[in-house]
Amino acid sequence: MFAQNNSIDEPLISIQANKAPPGIYELMYDWKMKLPGYLENRKGREKYSAYNKWGIDAANAVAGYMKKNHPSQKFFLTVNVGAIDSGGHNLGER
């Protein structure tokens, strides 16, 4: 999953899953759909923090799924939770 834009208010999340084991695309889609719930009724720093929490939770879900359902499959998962950095640029350093 990755953000096609750099918007905290209207993030556009896409999924890239090349040769993914069964169930991974569906799991990522489920997590994509959870993002609005993480951001709902949040503003400012709290919203950026919630965006990062979603990214970490989604990554943990993918890693846990792989460990449980495809234990012999090697995989490489890259996680970049940079919303706090973006928040600093957009809201200041306080």
PAZAPA-4460 file (N, C-alpha, C; in steps of 0.05 Angstrom, whole numbers, plus 32768, in hexadecimal, padded with zeros to 4 digits):
% residues 94
    n_x    n_y    n_z   ca_x   ca_y   ca_z    c_x    c_y    c_z   seq   type   mol
   8011   7FE9   8000   8000   8000   8000   8012   8019   8000     1      M     A
   8009   802D   7FF2   8018   8045   7FF1   8006   805C   7FEB     2      F     A
   800E   8074   7FF4   7FFE   808C   7FEF   8006   8097   7FD4     3      A     A
   7FF3   809B   7FC3   7FF9   80A7   7FA9   7FFB   80C5   7FAB     4      Q     A
   7FF2   80D0   7FC0   7FF4   80ED   7FC4   7FFF   80F2   7FE0     5      N     A
   8002   810B   7FE7   800D   8112   8001   7FF9   8121   8011     6      N     A
   7FE0   8117   8010   7FCA   8125   801E   7FC1   8117   8037     7      S     A
   7FC1   8125   804D   7FB7   8119   8066   7F98   811B   8067     8      I     A
   7F8D   812D   8058   7F70   8131   8058   7F62   811F   8044     9      D     A
   7F6E   8119   802E   7F62   8108   8019   7F77   80F5   800E    10      E     A
   7F82   80E3   801F   7F97   80D1   8016   7F8C   80BE   8000    11      P     A
   7F9C   80B9   7FEC   7F96   80A7   7FD7   7FA9   808F   7FD9    12      L     A
   7F9E   8079   7FE4   7FAE   8061   7FE9   7FAB   804D   7FD2    13      I     A
   7FC2   8044   7FC8   7FC2   802F   7FB3   7FCF   8016   7FBE    14      S     A
   7FCB   8000   7FB1   7FD6   7FE7   7FB9   7FE7   7FDB   7FA3    15      I     A
   7FFF   7FD3   7FAA   8010   7FC5   7F97   8018   7FAA   7FA4    16      Q     A
   8011   7F95   7F98   8016   7F7A   7FA3   801E   7F67   7F8D    17      A     A
   8037   7F68   7F85   8041   7F58   7F6F   8046   7F3B   7F79    18      N     A
   803A   7F28   7F6C   803E   7F0C   7F73   8038   7F06   7F90    19      K     A
   8024   7F14   7F9B   801E   7F11   7FB8   8011   7EF6   7FBD    20      A     A
   8017   7EEB   7FD4   800A   7ED2   7FDC   7FEB   7ED6   7FDF    21      P     A
   7FDC   7EC1   7FDE   7FBF   7EC4   7FE1   7FB7   7ED2   7FFA    22      P     A
   7FA5   7EE4   7FF8   7F9A   7EF3   800F   7FA7   7F0D   8015    23      G     A
   7FBF   7F12   800B   7FCD   7F2B   8011   7FC0   7F43   8005    24      I     A
   7FB9   7F42   7FEB   7FAC   7F59   7FDF   7F92   7F60   7FEE    25      Y     A
   7F82   7F4C   7FF4   7F69   7F50   8002   7F6E   7F5D   801E    26      E     A
   7F83   7F53   802C   7F89   7F5F   8046   7F91   7F7C   8043    27      L     A
   7FA2   7F82   802F   7FAA   7F9E   802B   7F92   7FAF   8023    28      M     A
   7F80   7FA4   8014   7F68   7FB4   800D   7F58   7FBA   8026    29      Y     A
   7F55   7FA6   8037   7F46   7FAA   8050   7F53   7FC1   8060    30      D     A
   7F6E   7FC1   8062   7F7C   7FD6   8071   7F79   7FF1   8063    31      W     A
   7F79   7FF1   8049   7F75   800A   803A   7F5A   8016   8042    32      K     A
   7F46   8005   8045   7F2B   800F   804B   7F29   8018   8069    33      M     A
   7F3C   8010   807A   7F3B   8018   8096   7F47   8033   809B    34      K     A
   7F56   803E   8088   7F63   8058   808C   7F50   806E   8094    35      L     A
   7F39   8072   8086   7F27   8087   808E   7F1F   8086   80AB    36      P     A
   7F1B   806E   80B6   7F14   806C   80D2   7F2A   8075   80E5    37      G     A
   7F43   8071   80DD   7F59   807B   80ED   7F5A   8099   80ED    38      Y     A
   7F53   80A6   80D7   7F56   80C3   80D4   7F3D   80D2   80DD    39      L     A
   7F27   80C5   80DF   7F0D   80D2   80E5   7F0E   80E2   80FE    40      E     A
   7F04   80FA   80FD   7F01   810D   8113   7F1C   8114   8120    41      N     A
   7F31   8113   8111   7F4C   811B   811B   7F56   8132   810B    42      R     A
   7F66   8143   8118   7F71   815A   810B   7F8E   815D   8113    43      K     A
   7F9D   816C   8104   7FB8   8174   810B   7FCA   815C   8110    44      G     A
   7FDB   815E   8125   7FEF   814A   812B   7FE1   812F   8131    45      R     A
   7FCA   8130   813D   7FBC   8117   8144   7FB5   8107   812A    46      E     A
   7FAE   8116   8115   7FA7   8109   80FC   7FC0   80FC   80EF    47      K     A
   7FD7   810A   80F0   7FEF   80FF   80E5   7FF8   80E6   80F5    48      Y     A
   7FF5   80E7   810F   7FFC   80D1   811F   7FEA   80B9   8119    49      S     A
   7FD0   80BE   8115   7FBD   80A8   810F   7FC4   809C   80F4    50      A     A
   7FCD   80AC   80E1   7FD5   80A2   80C7   7FEC   808F   80CA    51      Y     A
   8000   8096   80DA   8017   8085   80DF   800E   806B   80ED    52      N     A
   7FFC   806E   8101   7FF3   8056   810F   7FE5   8043   80FC    53      K     A
   7FD6   804D   80E9   7FCA   803C   80D5   7FDF   802D   80C5    54      W     A
   7FF4   803C   80BC   8009   802F   80AD   8017   8019   80BC    55      G     A
   801D   801E   80D5   802A   800A   80E6   8018   7FF2   80EB    56      I     A
   7FFE   7FF7   80F1   7FEB   7FE2   80F5   7FE7   7FD1   80DC    57      D     A
   7FE6   7FDE   80C5   7FE3   7FCF   80AC   7FFB   7FBE   80A6    58      A     A
   8013   7FC9   80AB   802C   7FB9   80A7   802D   7FA1   80BA    59      A     A
   8025   7FA5   80D2   8025   7F8F   80E6   8011   7F7A   80DD    60      N     A
   7FFA   7F82   80D2   7FE6   7F6F   80C9   7FF0   7F5E   80B2    61      A     A
   7FFE   7F6B   809F   800A   7F5C   8089   801F   7F49   8092    62      V     A
   8031   7F52   80A3   8047   7F40   80AE   803B   7F29   80BD    63      A     A
   8027   7F2F   80CE   801A   7F1A   80DE   800C   7F05   80CC    64      G     A
   7FFE   7F0F   80B7   7FF0   7EFE   80A5   8004   7EEB   8096    65      Y     A
   801A   7EF7   808E   802E   7EE7   8080   803A   7ED1   8092    66      M     A
   8040   7ED9   80AB   804B   7EC6   80BE   8038   7EAF   80C3    67      K     A
   801E   7EB5   80C6   800A   7EA1   80CD   8002   7E90   80B4    68      K     A
   7FFE   7E9D   809E   7FF2   7E8F   8087   8006   7E86   8072    69      N     A
   801D   7E91   8072   8032   7E8A   805E   804D   7E89   806C    70      H     A
   8050   7E78   8080   8069   7E78   8090   8082   7E72   8081    71      P     A
   8081   7E64   806B   8099   7E5D   805C   80A0   7E72   8047    72      S     A
   808E   7E84   8042   8092   7E99   802D   80A3   7EB0   8037    73      Q     A
   80B9   7EB4   802B   80CA   7ECC   8032   80BD   7EE4   8025    74      K     A
   80BF   7EFA   8034   80B3   7F13   8029   80C3   7F2B   8034    75      F     A
   80C1   7F40   8026   80CE   7F59   802D   80B9   7F6F   802F    76      F     A
   80B6   7F7A   8046   80A2   7F8F   804A   80B0   7FA9   8051    77      L     A
   80AB   7FBD   8041   80B6   7FD8   8046   80A0   7FE9   8052    78      T     A
   80A7   7FF6   8068   8093   8007   8075   809F   8023   8078    79      V     A
   8091   8037   806F   8099   8053   8071   8082   8062   807D    80      N     A
   8083   8068   8096   806E   8077   80A3   8078   8094   80A8    81      V     A
   8075   80A4   8094   8080   80BF   8094   806C   80D5   8099    82      G     A
   8055   80CE   80A3   8041   80E3   80A7   8049   80F7   80BD    83      A     A
   8058   80ED   80D1   8060   8100   80E6   8074   8114   80DA    84      I     A
   8085   810B   80C8   8098   811E   80BA   8088   8132   80AA    85      D     A
   8074   8128   809B   8063   813A   808C   8054   814E   809E    86      S     A
   804B   8144   80B5   803E   8155   80C8   8050   816C   80D2    87      G     A
   8069   8165   80D7   807C   817A   80DF   8080   818F   80C9    88      G     A
   8081   8186   80B0   8084   8199   809A   806B   81AA   8097    89      H     A
   8054   819F   809B   803B   81AD   8096   8030   81BC   80AE    90      N     A
   8037   81B3   80C7   802B   81BF   80DF   8040   81CD   80F0    91      L     A
   8059   81CA   80EA   806E   81D6   80FA   807A   81C1   810D    92      G     A
   808F   81C9   811B   809E   81B6   812B   8095   81B3   8147    93      E     A
   8082   81C1   8151   807A   81BF   816D   8074   81A4   8176    94      R     A
***
